[in-house]
Amino acid sequence: MLAIPDDAWYKSSRSSGAQNCVEVANGPGWTAVRHSKHQAGPILIFTDGEWTAFLEGVTLGEFDSK
């Protein structure tokens, strides 16, 4: 299991006051994501390639509601 220190996590400044936010941590070759309100819950870990593909999908609107 990857040990990620608490001070490695950050969330977007745009998530101020929102109820369902995520926090992100980065390391060499990986990006981790967790729910900001349930920090002890599950953590998703992505390779750099997976994270880049996700960000490209966001930029292209692939996850927008239709």
C-alpha positions as CSV (number, residue, x, y, z in Angstrom):
1,M,0.0,0.0,0.0
2,L,1.2,3.4,-0.9
3,A,1.7,5.7,2.1
4,I,0.7,9.2,1.2
5,P,1.4,11.9,3.9
6,D,-1.5,14.2,4.8
7,D,0.3,17.3,3.6
8,A,0.7,15.9,0.1
9,W,-3.1,16.2,-0.6
10,Y,-4.6,19.3,-2.1
11,K,-7.9,20.4,-3.6
12,S,-8.9,23.0,-6.1
13,S,-9.5,26.5,-4.8
14,R,-12.7,26.4,-6.8
15,S,-14.1,23.7,-4.5
16,S,-14.6,26.2,-1.6
17,G,-17.8,25.3,0.3
18,A,-18.8,22.5,-2.0
19,Q,-20.1,19.3,-0.5
20,N,-18.6,16.7,-2.9
21,C,-15.0,17.5,-3.5
22,V,-11.9,15.5,-4.3
23,E,-8.4,15.9,-3.1
24,V,-5.4,15.0,-5.3
25,A,-1.8,14.0,-4.4
26,N,1.0,13.4,-6.9
27,G,4.2,11.4,-6.8
28,P,6.7,10.0,-9.2
29,G,4.6,8.1,-11.8
30,W,1.3,8.3,-10.1
31,T,-1.7,10.6,-9.0
32,A,-4.0,9.6,-6.2
33,V,-7.6,10.9,-5.6
34,R,-9.8,10.7,-2.5
35,H,-13.0,12.2,-1.3
36,S,-12.3,15.3,0.8
37,K,-15.0,14.7,3.4
38,H,-14.1,11.0,3.8
39,Q,-10.3,11.1,3.9
40,A,-10.0,7.7,5.5
41,G,-12.0,6.1,2.7
42,P,-10.8,4.6,-0.5
43,I,-8.1,6.1,-2.6
44,L,-7.9,5.8,-6.4
45,I,-4.4,5.7,-7.8
46,F,-3.7,6.4,-11.4
47,T,-0.5,6.1,-13.5
48,D,0.7,9.2,-15.2
49,G,-0.7,8.0,-18.5
50,E,-4.1,7.3,-17.0
51,W,-4.2,10.7,-15.3
52,T,-3.2,12.5,-18.5
53,A,-5.9,10.6,-20.5
54,F,-8.5,11.7,-17.8
55,L,-7.5,15.3,-18.0
56,E,-7.6,15.3,-21.8
57,G,-11.1,13.8,-21.6
58,V,-12.2,16.6,-19.2
59,T,-10.7,19.3,-21.5
60,L,-12.5,17.7,-24.5
61,G,-15.9,17.6,-22.7
62,E,-16.1,13.8,-22.7
63,F,-17.7,13.8,-19.2
64,D,-20.1,16.7,-19.7
65,S,-23.8,16.0,-19.0
66,K,-25.8,15.6,-22.2
